[in-house]
Amino acid sequence: MLKMTQQKKAAMDHLSASDGFIKALAIDQRGAMVRMFDALGAEATQEKIEHLKKLVSEELTPYASSILLDTIYGLPGAKARAENAGLLLAYEQTGYDKNVPGRLPRLISNLSVKRLVKESADGIKLLLYYDVDEDEVINDQKKAFVERVGSECAAEDAPFYLEILTYDAQMDNTNDAAFAKVKPHKVNQAIREFSKDCYGVDVLKVETPVNMNFVEGFAKDEVVYSQTEAAAAFKAQSEATHLPFIFLSAGVSAELFNKTLIFAKESGSTFNGVLCGRATWKGVVKVFIEEGEEAARHWLRTIGKENIQSLNQVVEENATSWYDLVEIQ
């Protein structure tokens, strides 16, 4: 059972829908957003990215329980969010130093949890790249790092959302069949580790334990997992933690993400919601760049709204409430 103060519970409530489901929108991308602009031949200026994030926040937060943003490009969007929507702010620098082994995390140097709370954050998000089988010298640094952030969040009584992205230090590609074969082990063991009380995590933001593009009945080409094997991985994921946990979309299509959530529930998963990014809004980037603000608003009010409302319905029908996992101190 996760122990929580009244103040933290109130912040968690603001980040969640009244039914205890987390229906959050993520647009804290920084490096990835720049690459999306670059891929379309557009200059990724501060002003353009800020404006795009503000548009997404204005148009889609009326349908979200909360929004995840960054302080680099996202503060105008934070101020533009709907009154009903809570605010998560990212604490980590984007990406990692490729010249240093281990994909070590780094915090934004002029921020602290105290400062993020002063920016009206209801909760703090930290992204961690983690390979459970990497050298323990590297992993021990990451464990200490998460402990420090957890301590900061505890001092400010702010909910701590830990996002875990798994990889294999011996593989270059996390989207191929080779990594798909080891992914259930990587994901579920990482969840087990960071559910320990010493880290102070309140909500885990996690990948699905299988790559659905390699699941029987979902795969277009090679099959790595039978549906029975995939279902067992989802069930094991729930059994690996006592904490609330939510799924990230990992950039897949809205249609596949919705099907994944339904499959998760049918497999016995007790996930508590989503923190969904590109599956909801990525189509607007091209429209914004090529056609301008009004066309982008139209896309968000039609396709974007449909994406998020469809996802909300799937969450309501398949997720479980985190309320039963919490004990108020």
Wavefront OBJ file of the C-alpha trace (Angstrom):
o trace
v 0.000 0.000 0.000
v 1.317 3.455 -0.943
v 1.308 5.849 2.019
v 0.442 9.433 1.177
v -0.168 12.700 3.021
v -3.373 14.667 2.590
v -1.460 17.344 0.658
v 0.031 14.843 -1.766
v -3.326 13.101 -2.157
v -4.882 16.469 -3.091
v -2.183 16.993 -5.728
v -2.724 13.462 -7.050
v -6.449 14.168 -7.245
v -5.770 17.258 -9.352
v -3.662 15.165 -11.731
v -6.396 12.531 -12.045
v -9.995 12.318 -13.102
v -12.626 12.062 -10.365
v -12.914 8.313 -10.978
v -9.302 7.729 -9.905
v -8.082 7.198 -13.460
v -5.115 9.149 -14.829
v -5.985 10.483 -18.282
v -2.950 12.652 -18.859
v -1.576 14.318 -21.977
v 2.195 14.434 -22.530
v 3.905 17.093 -24.605
v 7.207 17.550 -22.775
v 9.232 16.555 -25.851
v 12.177 18.832 -26.499
v 14.842 17.102 -28.588
v 12.181 14.888 -30.166
v 10.104 17.946 -31.033
v 13.082 19.626 -32.691
v 13.644 16.460 -34.729
v 9.986 16.446 -35.800
v 10.394 20.002 -37.115
v 13.703 19.127 -38.795
v 12.144 16.114 -40.532
v 9.611 18.448 -42.126
v 12.268 20.925 -43.225
v 11.135 23.571 -40.749
v 13.251 25.698 -38.432
v 12.565 24.657 -34.838
v 12.607 28.067 -33.180
v 11.799 28.672 -29.522
v 8.786 30.750 -30.499
v 7.306 28.142 -32.854
v 7.650 25.224 -30.444
v 6.281 27.253 -27.542
v 3.319 28.301 -29.663
v 2.576 24.765 -30.817
v 2.628 23.440 -27.248
v 0.364 26.284 -26.159
v -2.132 25.390 -28.905
v -2.148 21.726 -27.893
v -2.648 22.673 -24.258
v -5.470 25.107 -24.988
v -7.370 22.751 -27.246
v -6.851 19.338 -25.599
v -6.555 19.882 -21.829
v -10.340 20.350 -21.470
v -10.436 16.586 -22.134
v -7.384 15.563 -20.051
v -6.994 15.083 -16.315
v -3.548 16.701 -16.514
v -0.776 17.711 -18.877
v 2.959 16.988 -18.779
v 5.104 19.844 -20.023
v 8.704 21.041 -19.845
v 10.091 24.351 -18.620
v 12.137 24.901 -21.795
v 9.220 25.337 -24.224
v 6.163 24.478 -22.167
v 5.482 27.222 -19.620
v 3.167 29.237 -21.920
v 1.253 25.993 -22.464
v 1.120 25.396 -18.717
v -0.516 28.783 -18.216
v -2.959 28.109 -21.081
v -4.211 24.753 -19.783
v -7.845 24.239 -18.825
v -8.773 24.930 -15.212
v -9.662 21.287 -14.639
v -6.246 20.006 -15.758
v -3.409 19.371 -13.329
v 0.212 20.091 -14.228
v 3.212 17.772 -14.315
v 6.594 19.315 -15.071
v 9.659 17.422 -16.326
v 12.818 17.710 -14.238
v 15.369 15.985 -16.486
v 17.407 17.322 -19.366
v 16.321 15.992 -22.723
v 18.224 12.988 -24.042
v 21.550 11.781 -22.672
v 25.257 12.255 -23.360
v 26.124 9.659 -26.022
v 29.825 10.030 -25.222
v 29.317 8.670 -21.692
v 28.390 4.981 -21.210
v 25.121 4.123 -19.507
v 22.655 6.768 -20.705
v 23.034 8.518 -17.357
v 20.269 10.943 -16.331
v 20.881 14.662 -15.913
v 18.707 17.289 -14.258
v 18.073 20.748 -15.683
v 20.773 22.679 -13.861
v 18.765 25.720 -12.791
v 15.782 23.781 -11.475
v 14.809 22.036 -8.260
v 11.587 20.399 -7.137
v 10.976 23.484 -5.015
v 11.246 25.711 -8.100
v 9.005 23.445 -10.167
v 6.343 23.559 -7.465
v 6.618 27.362 -7.531
v 5.809 27.132 -11.267
v 2.478 25.575 -10.167
v 3.498 21.951 -10.757
v 1.169 19.498 -9.035
v 3.708 16.730 -9.643
v 7.248 16.083 -10.861
v 8.230 13.770 -13.716
v 11.679 12.218 -14.103
v 12.671 10.123 -17.118
v 15.160 7.303 -16.560
v 16.773 5.078 -19.188
v 17.391 1.731 -17.528
v 18.841 -1.658 -18.446
v 18.502 -4.090 -15.538
v 21.378 -6.149 -16.937
v 23.877 -3.318 -17.314
v 26.988 -3.028 -15.149
v 25.940 -2.456 -11.536
v 28.426 0.434 -11.294
v 26.212 2.289 -13.790
v 22.900 1.124 -12.355
v 23.907 2.025 -8.822
v 24.460 5.620 -9.970
v 20.941 5.635 -11.410
v 19.455 4.205 -8.229
v 21.114 6.914 -6.137
v 19.946 9.533 -8.626
v 16.305 8.439 -8.325
v 16.627 8.341 -4.528
v 17.782 11.975 -4.532
v 14.857 13.133 -6.653
v 12.489 11.087 -4.506
v 13.850 12.820 -1.416
v 13.339 16.240 -2.999
v 9.742 15.367 -3.883
v 9.125 14.089 -0.353
v 10.488 17.338 1.105
v 8.036 19.360 -1.007
v 5.231 16.780 -0.561
v 4.912 16.629 -4.357
v 3.883 13.481 -6.271
v 6.834 11.816 -7.998
v 6.136 10.265 -11.416
v 9.031 8.108 -12.619
v 9.111 7.321 -16.340
v 11.238 4.271 -17.181
v 12.456 3.628 -20.727
v 14.249 0.317 -21.072
v 17.065 -0.655 -23.397
v 19.827 -3.234 -23.780
v 23.348 -1.881 -23.573
v 24.451 -4.528 -26.080
v 21.826 -3.611 -28.698
v 21.433 -0.486 -30.807
v 17.749 -0.862 -31.682
v 14.896 -1.150 -29.153
v 12.271 -1.511 -31.903
v 13.434 -4.738 -33.523
v 12.648 -8.398 -32.885
v 15.872 -9.016 -30.964
v 14.975 -6.476 -28.305
v 11.335 -7.561 -28.341
v 12.462 -10.985 -27.104
v 14.081 -9.530 -23.964
v 11.673 -6.645 -23.393
v 9.337 -8.372 -20.889
v 12.315 -9.119 -18.636
v 13.762 -5.619 -19.000
v 10.481 -3.791 -18.350
v 9.126 -5.886 -15.503
v 12.380 -6.146 -13.572
v 12.869 -2.380 -13.804
v 9.370 -1.850 -12.443
v 10.073 -4.246 -9.597
v 13.255 -2.358 -8.681
v 11.807 1.155 -8.654
v 8.708 0.135 -6.723
v 10.911 -0.152 -3.622
v 10.075 2.363 -0.903
v 13.599 3.839 -0.866
v 12.963 5.636 -4.166
v 9.863 7.515 -3.024
v 8.033 7.001 -6.333
v 4.280 7.633 -6.313
v 3.386 6.730 -9.910
v 5.307 4.682 -12.456
v 5.012 5.763 -16.085
v 5.978 2.637 -18.001
v 6.165 0.908 -21.334
v 3.968 -2.030 -22.136
v 5.980 -5.176 -21.331
v 5.832 -6.395 -24.928
v 6.223 -4.706 -28.284
v 2.721 -5.156 -29.701
v 4.081 -5.055 -33.250
v 5.487 -8.542 -32.607
v 2.438 -10.079 -30.901
v 0.440 -12.787 -32.650
v -2.667 -11.197 -34.149
v -1.100 -7.713 -34.086
v 2.163 -8.353 -35.943
v 2.369 -7.599 -39.648
v 5.509 -9.679 -40.158
v 7.602 -11.547 -37.594
v 5.870 -12.900 -34.483
v 7.923 -12.950 -31.273
v 5.177 -13.615 -28.731
v 2.018 -15.679 -28.829
v -1.017 -13.914 -27.378
v -0.725 -16.220 -24.344
v 2.897 -15.166 -23.778
v 2.062 -11.501 -24.218
v -0.857 -11.760 -21.785
v 1.387 -13.413 -19.203
v 3.839 -10.497 -19.478
v 1.072 -7.966 -18.830
v -0.126 -9.944 -15.811
v 3.417 -10.211 -14.447
v 3.856 -6.462 -14.847
v 0.938 -5.773 -12.510
v 2.284 -8.275 -10.021
v 5.695 -6.561 -10.020
v 4.465 -3.408 -8.277
v 2.163 -2.161 -5.534
v 2.307 1.373 -6.945
v -0.095 3.075 -9.331
v 1.255 2.696 -12.864
v 0.282 4.213 -16.181
v 1.220 3.438 -19.761
v 3.108 5.696 -22.158
v 2.243 5.510 -25.837
v 5.849 5.349 -27.138
v 4.811 7.122 -30.327
v 2.566 4.341 -31.678
v -0.667 5.181 -33.492
v -3.776 6.068 -31.496
v -5.512 2.982 -32.897
v -2.775 0.556 -31.806
v -2.476 2.194 -28.381
v -6.207 1.786 -27.762
v -6.066 -1.866 -28.833
v -3.083 -2.372 -26.534
v -4.979 -1.058 -23.505
v -7.898 -3.381 -24.223
v -5.504 -6.329 -24.570
v -3.809 -5.331 -21.307
v -7.088 -5.389 -19.394
v -8.079 -8.736 -20.923
v -4.684 -10.065 -19.800
v -5.259 -9.117 -16.179
v -3.369 -5.825 -16.106
v -4.398 -3.419 -13.339
v -2.965 -0.276 -14.937
v -4.348 3.020 -13.650
v -4.403 5.164 -16.753
v -2.172 6.716 -19.373
v 0.213 9.564 -19.972
v -0.161 9.699 -23.713
v 1.770 11.962 -26.041
v 2.371 11.608 -29.749
v -0.397 9.061 -30.279
v -2.794 11.912 -29.506
v -1.267 14.997 -31.106
v 1.665 14.221 -33.432
v -0.417 14.723 -36.596
v -0.825 18.400 -35.769
v 2.890 19.166 -36.169
v 2.838 18.857 -39.955
v -0.405 20.846 -40.158
v 1.008 23.609 -37.953
v 4.209 23.888 -39.971
v 2.643 23.725 -43.428
v -0.755 25.395 -42.925
v -0.496 27.592 -39.849
v -2.310 28.176 -36.567
v -5.940 28.087 -37.676
v -5.512 24.815 -39.535
v -3.705 23.400 -36.501
v -6.557 24.454 -34.222
v -9.034 22.808 -36.576
v -6.996 19.569 -36.515
v -6.872 19.629 -32.707
v -10.608 20.369 -32.414
v -11.456 17.475 -34.711
v -8.878 14.686 -35.014
v -7.009 15.578 -31.817
v -10.214 15.779 -29.799
v -11.418 12.494 -31.272
v -8.089 10.842 -30.401
v -8.137 11.918 -26.776
v -11.837 11.249 -26.204
v -11.525 7.794 -27.744
v -8.544 7.088 -25.499
v -10.420 8.373 -22.442
v -13.261 5.975 -23.148
v -10.853 3.050 -23.436
v -9.227 4.053 -20.144
v -12.600 4.305 -18.407
v -13.575 0.851 -19.648
v -10.268 -0.898 -18.976
v -8.171 0.845 -16.296
v -8.489 0.490 -12.534
v -8.662 3.319 -9.993
v -5.537 4.102 -7.987
v -7.632 5.082 -4.963
v -7.572 1.548 -3.582
v -3.753 1.528 -3.626
v -3.283 4.488 -1.298
v -3.337 4.859 2.465
v -3.637 8.425 3.794
v -1.267 9.194 6.656
l 1 2 3 4 5 6 7 8 9 10 11 12 13 14 15 16 17 18 19 20 21 22 23 24 25 26 27 28 29 30 31 32 33 34 35 36 37 38 39 40 41 42 43 44 45 46 47 48 49 50 51 52 53 54 55 56 57 58 59 60 61 62 63 64 65 66 67 68 69 70 71 72 73 74 75 76 77 78 79 80 81 82 83 84 85 86 87 88 89 90 91 92 93 94 95 96 97 98 99 100 101 102 103 104 105 106 107 108 109 110 111 112 113 114 115 116 117 118 119 120 121 122 123 124 125 126 127 128 129 130 131 132 133 134 135 136 137 138 139 140 141 142 143 144 145 146 147 148 149 150 151 152 153 154 155 156 157 158 159 160 161 162 163 164 165 166 167 168 169 170 171 172 173 174 175 176 177 178 179 180 181 182 183 184 185 186 187 188 189 190 191 192 193 194 195 196 197 198 199 200 201 202 203 204 205 206 207 208 209 210 211 212 213 214 215 216 217 218 219 220 221 222 223 224 225 226 227 228 229 230 231 232 233 234 235 236 237 238 239 240 241 242 243 244 245 246 247 248 249 250 251 252 253 254 255 256 257 258 259 260 261 262 263 264 265 266 267 268 269 270 271 272 273 274 275 276 277 278 279 280 281 282 283 284 285 286 287 288 289 290 291 292 293 294 295 296 297 298 299 300 301 302 303 304 305 306 307 308 309 310 311 312 313 314 315 316 317 318 319 320 321 322 323 324 325 326 327 328 329
